[in-house]
């Protein structure tokens, strides 16, 4: 027999089982669970997109730092008067690195767009889940209200029966009502 105010896996029950209280059963529970699972899935996808964007940005910063370091080396080499072969190799490296930077900028931008898409999908999934939670809360409130009304009706009936039986006992014991003589 369930205890008063118990919680179960598929819903909640309130009140006493002896009073004939119905257990709360949300008709859309499977849909609510599905929406919760979809929200969790979207959270994971968004987290993965954020991580990927961070990794792409980090690669881009690494390439830019490498370009700055080589640029500083080039400035030192020019100031000290280095051979043309060294300057040509540095120039070739900088050209290749510039192409890598452009490619990495595109990859970082694509990762940012994907992250934004995932964020929007997460927001939508969260809205749907919250809507289902609100529906569940309303259904639970209605259930509790109807159960309280049913219980009150039962208690009123019991009180009425007790009153009538107590009134009948007075009539039987006293042989009549007061003031009937």
N, C-alpha and C positions, 0 to 999 in steps of 0.2 A: 504494500500500500504506500503510495507516495506521501512524502512529508509535506507539510505546509510550506509554500514558497520554494519548492524544489526546482532545479534546473536540469533539463535533460538535453541530450545531444540534438534532438530534432525540434526542440521548442522549449517552452516553459510552461509549467503548470502552477497555478496559484489557487489557494483555498484548500478546503478539505475534500478528500475523495468521498467521505461519508455523506456529504451534503449534495452529492450528485454533480459536482463541478466538472465541467468538460475541460479536457486538456487543450491547451492552445496549439493549433496546427495551422501554420501559414501556408495557404494554398500555393503560393509562388516561391516556396522555399528552395526548390531546385533551381529556379531562375536566379534567385538571390545568390545562391552558392556559385552559380556559373558566373555571374557578374563579379563576385568577389575574386574568383579564380582568374578571370580576365584582367581585373585590375592588378593582381599580383604579377601576372605575366607581363603586363605593360610596364610595371615598375622595374622588373628585371631587364626588359628590353631597353628601357630608358637608361638604366644604370650602365648597361653595356655600351650604349651609344655615347654616353658621357665619357666613359673610360676611353673609348676609341678616339673621340675628339681630343681628349687630353693627350693621348699618345701621339696623334698626328701633329698637334701643336708643339709638343716637346721635340719631335723630329725636326720640325721647321725651325725652331729656336736653335737646335743643335747645328743645323746647316748654316744658319745666319751667323752664329758665333764662330763657326769654322771660317766663314768668309771674312769676318772682321779680323780674325787672327792672321789670316793670310794677307789681308790688306795691310795690316800693321807691319808684317814681315816685308812686304813689297816696299813700303815706305822706308824701312831701315836699309834694305838692299839698295834702293835708289840713292839714298843719302851717302852710302859708303862706296858707291860706284861698283856695282857687281857686273859680271859678264852677261852678255846678251842671251846666252842659252838659259841661264837661271831666270831671267826676266820672261823669256818666252814660255818656259814651263809654268811659271806662276800665272801668266796670262791665260794659258790653256786651262789650267786648273780652275781659275776664276770663271771662265766661260762655262765649263762643265758644271761647276757648282751653282752658277746662276740658273742653268737649265734644271738642275735638281731642285733648287729653291722654288722655281715656278711650278714644277710638277707637285712638289710638296704643298705649296700654297693651295693648289687646286684640290688636292686630297684633303687638306684640312678644311677647306670650305665645304666640300662634299660631306665630310663628317659632321660639320656644324649644321648643315641642312638636315641631315639624317637625325641628328640629335633633336632638332626643333620639331621635326615630324613626330618623333617618338614622344616628345613632351606633349604635343597636341593630342596624340592618341591616348596618352595616360590621363590627361585632363578629361577627355570624353569618357573613358572607362570609369574614372572616379565619379563623374556625374551620374552615370548609369547605376553604379553601385549605391551611391547615396540615395538615389531615387527609390531603389528597391528597399533600402533600409528604412526610409520614411514610410513607404507602404507597409512594411512589416510593423513598424511602431504604431501606425494608425490601426492596423488590424488587431494588434495586441491590446491597444487601449479600448477598442470596441469590444473585444472579447472580455476584457476585465469588467467593463461597464455592464455588459449583458449578464455576466456571471453574478455581479453584485446585485443587479436587479432580480435575478432568479433567486438568489439566496435571500434577499430581503422579502420577496414574495413568500418563500417557504417559511421564513421566520414569522411573518405576519399571519400566515395560516396557522402555524403552531400556536401563536399567541391567541388567536381567535378561538381555536379549539380548547385551549386551556381555560380561557375566559368562560366559554360556554359550559365546560364541564364543572368549573368552579361555581358558576351560577346555578347549575342544576343541583350540585351538592347542597348549596344553601337552601334551595327550595325543598329538597328531600329531607334534610335535617330539621329545618325549622317548621316544616309542615305548611308553610305558606310564606308569603312575603309580609314584611312589616306594613302595617297600615291597612290590612285586608279585613280586620275584625269588625 
